[in-house]
Amino acid sequence: MQTLLLSLETSSPVCSVALHRITDGSLVGQSELRLDKSHSTHLTVLIEQLLENTGHRLADLAAVAVSDGPGSYTGLRIGAAAAKGLCFALDIPLVAVSTLKALAAQVAAGTARPENFRFCPMLDARRQEVYAAIYTHDGQEVLVPTPLILDADTLAEQLAHHSVLFFGNGAPKFQVLLGERANAGFLAGIAPSAIAVGQLGVAAFHRQEFQDVAYYEPFYLKEVYTTTPKAK
């Protein structure tokens, strides 16, 4: 019986997979590998091992949820390809979950009195740039996902009126620039997780918010530029 949602998180150096029950959203199991540039060789193995360890098969999957981005271009491509392949082969729906929204929900769930804060996930986008968004404790979008060039005045309007928690692998760059600032809190060691993707994925499944498997592409947020090698 198709009772499970498989979630994939490959937007960061952490490669993470999880299984949730479609009926009540409860977590069945999860596995992750914190090994940089391992996604292409280990994602399929993690999925197979998770299914085996929890006593399930691919035939038990009702849908696949994938971290939609923004994040690592290569990582997002690997996750999308795996998710689309499974959905096509098993004829099941594909759900896309915002990487930043899932990360914010992950932190909000572990924060005491989360209604007192706004949550700002920041993912490193090289140099002084991050991919960022701001959410309330219940997932309302205050600042849409956007590429931000960081300086000491970034998000000054938000910090003037709200207590904001910053986290993700781009947040340390902002902490250095911001210094000690009222209303700004920084959380270390927070990485995207397939568990949060799965929790939001189950809710999206029940709302029937499905992607077109043939044409789905991750949300990169910025165009990806490639160069052609110069002819000798």
MOQUI-V378033 format. One record per residue. N is the residue number from 1. RES is the residue in three letters. PHI is phi in whole degrees, 0 to 359 (NA if undefined). PSI is psi in radians with two decimals (999 if undefined). NEAR is the number of other ideal C-beta (glycine too) atoms within 8 Angstrom. Layout:
BEGIN
N&RES&PHI&PSI&NEAR ; N&RES&PHI&PSI&NEAR
END
This chain:
BEGIN
1&MET&NA&2.40&3 ; 2&GLN&278&1.70&9 ; 3&THR&235&0.01&8 ; 4&LEU&238&2.62&13 ; 5&LEU&247&2.21&17 ; 6&LEU&264&2.26&14 ; 7&SER&243&2.50&18 ; 8&LEU&235&2.30&17 ; 9&GLU&234&1.90&20 ; 10&THR&228&0.33&17 ; 11&SER&280&-0.20&14 ; 12&SER&230&-3.12&12 ; 13&PRO&298&-0.29&11 ; 14&VAL&274&2.18&11 ; 15&CYS&260&2.06&15 ; 16&SER&224&2.44&16 ; 17&VAL&225&2.66&16 ; 18&ALA&208&2.76&18 ; 19&LEU&237&2.29&16 ; 20&HIS&234&2.63&15 ; 21&ARG&282&2.33&11 ; 22&ILE&294&-0.61&13 ; 23&THR&296&-0.83&5 ; 24&ASP&233&0.04&4 ; 25&GLY&75&0.17&9 ; 26&SER&288&2.56&6 ; 27&LEU&281&2.25&9 ; 28&VAL&266&-0.71&10 ; 29&GLY&182&2.82&9 ; 30&GLN&209&2.73&12 ; 31&SER&211&2.53&11 ; 32&GLU&212&2.75&12 ; 33&LEU&227&2.07&10 ; 34&ARG&263&1.21&6 ; 35&LEU&226&1.96&8 ; 36&ASP&301&2.44&4 ; 37&LYS&60&0.63&6 ; 38&SER&253&-0.10&9 ; 39&HIS&301&-0.79&12 ; 40&SER&296&-0.55&7 ; 41&THR&263&-0.32&6 ; 42&HIS&244&-0.27&11 ; 43&LEU&300&-0.85&15 ; 44&THR&297&-0.66&7 ; 45&VAL&295&-0.74&8 ; 46&LEU&300&-0.73&14 ; 47&ILE&297&-0.84&12 ; 48&GLU&299&-0.76&8 ; 49&GLN&292&-0.67&9 ; 50&LEU&296&-0.76&14 ; 51&LEU&298&-0.78&12 ; 52&GLU&296&-0.79&7 ; 53&ASN&293&-0.45&8 ; 54&THR&262&0.05&9 ; 55&GLY&76&0.55&4 ; 56&HIS&236&2.98&8 ; 57&ARG&232&2.92&5 ; 58&LEU&302&-0.57&7 ; 59&ALA&296&-0.27&6 ; 60&ASP&276&-0.11&11 ; 61&LEU&280&2.27&13 ; 62&ALA&264&-0.37&11 ; 63&ALA&191&2.88&15 ; 64&VAL&236&2.30&15 ; 65&ALA&251&2.38&19 ; 66&VAL&233&2.49&17 ; 67&SER&294&2.11&17 ; 68&ASP&273&-0.25&10 ; 69&GLY&105&3.05&12 ; 70&PRO&285&3.06&15 ; 71&GLY&158&-2.70&14 ; 72&SER&297&2.16&9 ; 73&TYR&303&-0.87&8 ; 74&THR&296&-0.77&7 ; 75&GLY&300&-0.77&14 ; 76&LEU&297&-0.69&17 ; 77&ARG&297&-0.71&9 ; 78&ILE&294&-0.79&12 ; 79&GLY&297&-0.75&17 ; 80&ALA&296&-0.74&12 ; 81&ALA&297&-0.74&8 ; 82&ALA&295&-0.78&14 ; 83&ALA&297&-0.79&13 ; 84&LYS&295&-0.68&11 ; 85&GLY&297&-0.77&8 ; 86&LEU&295&-0.79&13 ; 87&CYS&296&-0.71&14 ; 88&PHE&294&-0.80&9 ; 89&ALA&292&-0.65&6 ; 90&LEU&264&-0.10&9 ; 91&ASP&57&0.93&5 ; 92&ILE&233&2.82&11 ; 93&PRO&288&2.71&11 ; 94&LEU&249&2.27&15 ; 95&VAL&244&2.32&15 ; 96&ALA&252&2.29&11 ; 97&VAL&238&2.25&15 ; 98&SER&303&2.21&12 ; 99&THR&300&-0.77&17 ; 100&LEU&291&-0.70&14 ; 101&LYS&294&-0.70&13 ; 102&ALA&295&-0.70&17 ; 103&LEU&295&-0.70&15 ; 104&ALA&295&-0.73&14 ; 105&ALA&296&-0.65&13 ; 106&GLN&300&-0.78&13 ; 107&VAL&286&-0.73&14 ; 108&ALA&301&-0.65&14 ; 109&ALA&295&-0.45&8 ; 110&GLY&256&0.22&5 ; 111&THR&255&2.28&11 ; 112&ALA&290&2.38&3 ; 113&ARG&49&1.01&6 ; 114&PRO&297&-0.38&10 ; 115&GLU&295&-0.23&6 ; 116&ASN&274&-0.05&5 ; 117&PHE&232&2.80&14 ; 118&ARG&249&2.64&12 ; 119&PHE&242&2.16&16 ; 120&CYS&237&1.62&17 ; 121&PRO&288&2.43&14 ; 122&MET&229&2.13&16 ; 123&LEU&250&2.34&17 ; 124&ASP&299&2.26&9 ; 125&ALA&237&0.49&11 ; 126&ARG&79&2.72&4 ; 127&ARG&48&-2.28&4 ; 128&GLN&259&0.53&7 ; 129&GLU&244&2.54&9 ; 130&VAL&224&2.77&15 ; 131&TYR&266&2.20&15 ; 132&ALA&217&2.81&15 ; 133&ALA&205&2.92&15 ; 134&ILE&230&2.36&12 ; 135&TYR&229&2.69&16 ; 136&THR&279&3.04&9 ; 137&HIS&297&-0.42&10 ; 138&ASP&257&0.31&5 ; 139&GLY&88&0.13&10 ; 140&GLN&287&2.35&6 ; 141&GLU&276&2.03&9 ; 142&VAL&265&-0.73&8 ; 143&LEU&234&2.11&10 ; 144&VAL&294&2.68&5 ; 145&PRO&307&2.24&10 ; 146&THR&208&2.63&9 ; 147&PRO&280&2.21&11 ; 148&LEU&244&2.28&11 ; 149&ILE&273&2.10&7 ; 150&LEU&275&2.41&10 ; 151&ASP&209&-3.09&7 ; 152&ALA&294&-0.30&6 ; 153&ASP&257&0.03&4 ; 154&THR&300&2.32&11 ; 155&LEU&60&0.48&10 ; 156&ALA&299&-0.63&7 ; 157&GLU&297&-0.77&6 ; 158&GLN&296&-0.79&13 ; 159&LEU&291&-0.37&12 ; 160&ALA&287&-0.40&6 ; 161&HIS&236&-0.18&5 ; 162&HIS&218&2.67&8 ; 163&SER&277&2.15&8 ; 164&VAL&239&2.30&15 ; 165&LEU&260&2.26&13 ; 166&PHE&249&2.44&13 ; 167&PHE&198&2.96&14 ; 168&GLY&103&2.92&14 ; 169&ASN&286&-0.06&10 ; 170&GLY&263&-0.22&13 ; 171&ALA&295&-0.64&15 ; 172&PRO&302&-0.58&9 ; 173&LYS&296&-0.69&12 ; 174&PHE&288&-0.61&14 ; 175&GLN&298&-0.68&10 ; 176&VAL&297&-0.73&7 ; 177&LEU&286&-0.64&11 ; 178&LEU&280&-0.61&9 ; 179&GLY&67&-2.66&7 ; 180&GLU&280&2.02&2 ; 181&ARG&223&2.30&7 ; 182&ALA&302&2.50&4 ; 183&ASN&77&-0.02&8 ; 184&ALA&253&2.18&9 ; 185&GLY&235&2.48&8 ; 186&PHE&238&2.31&11 ; 187&LEU&248&2.22&10 ; 188&ALA&266&2.72&6 ; 189&GLY&74&0.35&4 ; 190&ILE&265&2.10&11 ; 191&ALA&234&2.62&10 ; 192&PRO&303&2.51&16 ; 193&SER&228&2.47&14 ; 194&ALA&294&-0.34&14 ; 195&ILE&296&-0.84&12 ; 196&ALA&295&-0.67&14 ; 197&VAL&300&-0.74&19 ; 198&GLY&293&-0.68&16 ; 199&GLN&297&-0.80&12 ; 200&LEU&289&-0.54&14 ; 201&GLY&295&-0.67&15 ; 202&VAL&297&-0.77&14 ; 203&ALA&298&-0.74&9 ; 204&ALA&294&-0.61&11 ; 205&PHE&300&-0.78&16 ; 206&HIS&290&-0.42&7 ; 207&ARG&274&-0.04&6 ; 208&GLN&58&0.74&6 ; 209&GLU&268&1.46&6 ; 210&PHE&253&2.66&9 ; 211&GLN&265&2.73&8 ; 212&ASP&283&1.96&6 ; 213&VAL&301&-0.66&9 ; 214&ALA&291&-0.60&5 ; 215&TYR&247&0.01&5 ; 216&TYR&297&2.36&11 ; 217&GLU&227&2.51&6 ; 218&PRO&298&2.80&12 ; 219&PHE&270&1.65&10 ; 220&TYR&282&-0.39&11 ; 221&LEU&77&-0.70&9 ; 222&LYS&236&2.66&7 ; 223&GLU&295&2.53&4 ; 224&VAL&264&2.16&6 ; 225&TYR&258&2.30&4 ; 226&THR&238&2.71&4 ; 227&THR&241&2.63&4 ; 228&THR&265&2.24&4 ; 229&PRO&303&2.45&4 ; 230&LYS&291&2.45&4 ; 231&ALA&292&2.50&3 ; 232&LYS&286&999&2
END
